[in-house]
Amino acid sequence: MAHEKASDEQGAATSEKYSVFSAVEKWCIVAMVSYAAWFSTLTSFIYFPAILQLSRTFSVSVDKINLTITSYMAVAAIAPTLVGDAADVLGRRPVYVLALSLYIGANIAIVLSNSYSALVGLRLLQALAISGRFSVQIWVRFTHHSQAPSQLRMG
């Protein structure tokens, strides 16, 4: 009887600890992923105050600059599906690093761009890279936390 009770306690202890990361490391991973996810929101909203300046810089109408916003939002709606599927096939870590690298590269290229067409293309790349990471980010959270605690951190 005592042997069965001891094995039950040992089984419960091993089933709870299924990760090689400590609790602090898990929190750090979630914090880094969440901080990087904030860039998607920042990228879409920081653009609005600069619409008039962008239209003057690229010598196009405000409507054409608004088209870059619409294009960004359209790609941002589709990107999580594409990047999530790629993460399932290639693995989350490489896809996450690639997406973040593409995002940083797209931001640098946007700063250096001199034409409207380059701006549109780079905004599409920016949306694909940063918005697609949300599906990967959610799975990173679920991977490093059991179901109940991760639901508390999702919202």
C-alpha positions in Angstrom: 0.0 0.0 0.0 2.8 2.4 0.9 4.7 1.4 -2.2 1.7 2.2 -4.4 1.2 5.6 -2.7 4.9 6.5 -3.2 4.8 5.5 -6.9 1.6 7.6 -7.4 3.3 10.6 -5.9 6.4 10.0 -8.0 4.3 9.6 -11.1 2.5 12.9 -10.4 5.8 14.7 -9.8 7.2 13.5 -13.1 4.1 14.3 -15.1 4.1 17.9 -13.9 7.7 18.5 -14.8 7.8 17.8 -18.5 10.1 20.7 -19.6 13.8 21.1 -19.3 13.3 24.8 -18.6 13.0 26.2 -15.1 10.0 28.4 -14.2 12.1 31.5 -14.5 13.4 30.5 -18.0 9.8 29.8 -19.1 8.8 33.3 -18.0 11.8 34.8 -19.8 10.9 33.0 -23.0 7.3 34.1 -22.8 8.3 37.7 -22.0 10.7 37.8 -25.0 8.1 36.4 -27.4 5.4 38.7 -26.1 7.7 41.7 -26.4 8.5 40.8 -30.0 4.8 40.3 -30.7 4.2 43.9 -29.7 6.0 45.1 -32.8 3.1 44.0 -35.0 0.8 46.4 -33.3 3.4 49.1 -33.2 4.2 48.8 -36.9 0.6 49.2 -37.9 -0.3 52.1 -35.7 2.9 54.1 -35.7 2.5 54.6 -39.5 -0.7 56.7 -39.2 0.7 60.0 -38.0 3.3 60.0 -40.8 0.8 59.6 -43.7 1.0 63.3 -44.9 4.8 63.3 -44.6 5.1 60.0 -46.5 2.8 61.3 -49.3 5.1 64.4 -49.7 8.3 62.3 -49.5 7.2 59.8 -52.2 5.3 62.5 -54.2 2.1 60.5 -54.2 -1.4 61.1 -53.0 -2.6 60.3 -49.5 -4.9 57.7 -51.0 -1.9 55.8 -52.3 -0.3 55.9 -48.9 -3.6 54.6 -47.5 -3.3 51.8 -50.0 -0.1 50.7 -48.2 -2.0 50.5 -45.0 -4.8 48.5 -46.6 -2.3 46.1 -48.2 -0.5 45.7 -44.8 -3.8 44.8 -43.1 -4.8 42.3 -45.9 -1.4 40.5 -45.7 -1.5 40.6 -41.9 -4.8 38.8 -42.0 -3.5 35.9 -44.1 0.1 35.7 -42.8 -0.6 33.7 -39.6 -2.0 30.8 -41.6 1.0 30.7 -43.9 3.6 31.1 -41.3 1.8 28.7 -38.9 1.9 26.0 -41.6 5.5 26.7 -42.3 6.3 26.4 -38.5 4.5 23.0 -38.4 6.7 21.7 -41.3 10.0 23.4 -40.6 9.8 23.9 -36.8 8.9 26.9 -34.7 12.3 28.2 -33.8 13.7 28.5 -37.4 10.5 30.1 -38.7 10.3 32.5 -35.7 13.9 33.6 -36.2 13.5 33.9 -40.0 10.3 36.0 -39.6 11.9 38.3 -37.0 15.0 38.7 -39.3 12.8 39.4 -42.3 10.9 42.0 -40.2 14.1 43.8 -39.1 15.4 43.7 -42.7 12.2 45.1 -44.1 12.2 47.9 -41.6 15.8 48.9 -42.5 14.9 48.7 -46.2 11.8 50.8 -45.7 13.9 53.5 -44.1 16.3 53.4 -47.1 13.6 53.1 -49.8 13.3 55.9 -52.4 10.2 54.8 -54.4 6.6 54.2 -53.7 6.6 50.8 -55.2 9.5 49.8 -52.9 7.5 51.1 -50.0 4.4 49.0 -50.9 6.5 45.8 -51.5 8.4 46.3 -48.2 5.2 47.0 -46.2 3.8 43.7 -47.6 7.0 41.8 -46.5 6.9 43.6 -43.1 3.3 42.4 -42.6 4.0 38.9 -43.7 7.0 38.6 -41.3 5.6 40.2 -38.2 2.0 39.2 -38.3 2.8 35.6 -39.1 4.7 35.3 -35.9 1.5 35.4 -33.8 0.6 31.8 -34.6 4.1 30.7 -33.7 4.1 32.9 -30.6 0.9 31.2 -29.3 2.4 27.8 -29.7 5.5 28.8 -27.9 3.4 29.8 -25.0 1.5 26.6 -25.0 4.7 24.5 -25.4 6.3 26.1 -22.3 3.3 26.1 -20.0 0.6 23.7 -19.2 -2.9 24.4 -20.3 -4.3 26.2 -17.3 -1.4 28.7 -16.6 -1.0 29.5 -20.3 -4.6 30.6 -20.5 -4.0 33.1 -17.8 -1.1 34.6 -19.7 -3.0 34.7 -23.1 -5.2 37.6 -22.3 
